[in-house]
């Protein structure tokens, strides 16, 4: 069975610059950062390759890194310009009984990430949730609609760090 | 309050005020909409079950709002659900009553500040007769709420406007 370092060098060999770095200095298990537009290719390799066989996507979650520049407009409302939105993939190989975490970061102004629904079917609703909460666009997703918020919610993506609630939604007052 | 003013031993005639008779009939068979939203609904179902036995007050869940007298808002009212609750309420025939059960439907509960998806009190979309506090309220509390609603109905008048 391969260690995370070995998987990283294998991916690096196969995909070159699309595999950016291996982070092992965090107090969580080591994870690797990959290119957002090639994550589907990398994932399908991780699923199909002998001795990797990550057949299960345990979780897919969006994160607002809030690492951009904080801008105040004339009304005093704070928003974040630049920086990244991330997607984390927690994979498991049920056959080899091992886990792997990969991360991809997309530009906040144009957060586009390739979909992995073709690799793991269960990614469908996870990606819809990440889209609903963070506005991350999953390219080639079969059905990218909001999943939790109302379909006609036009006030942005609620889990972004600079999200502001509207005063009214369909005539109902929103703040307490 | 006695419902019957007088009873004749022969002839099977009873005399009562129409108001009292109607109110008594209404409060004794409050059929509720078979509808639950969140964890409060579990307590509501427990209240309906044999241990607390909602049926002894004449409360039976009905599968349609058109056959119901009372709607128990048992749980967190999200904006998405608020639109549907309003529609359910409008489909109920008059006279209709609303019990708001639990902190969430009373005022937003734990979602009052950061709940971007929660309506801060169901009384923002439909009028509420009785608020039952608790998170979630125990079945005894819901029964108390129902008794309060019955008290309210008992004092209703068909001529005078109620509060």
Interface residues (C-beta under 8 A of the other chain):
Chain A: X148 X149 X150 X158 X163 X165 X169 X170 X172 X173 X174 X175 X176
Chain B: X79 X80 X82 X83 X107 X108 X112 X113 X116 X117 X119 X120 X124 X125
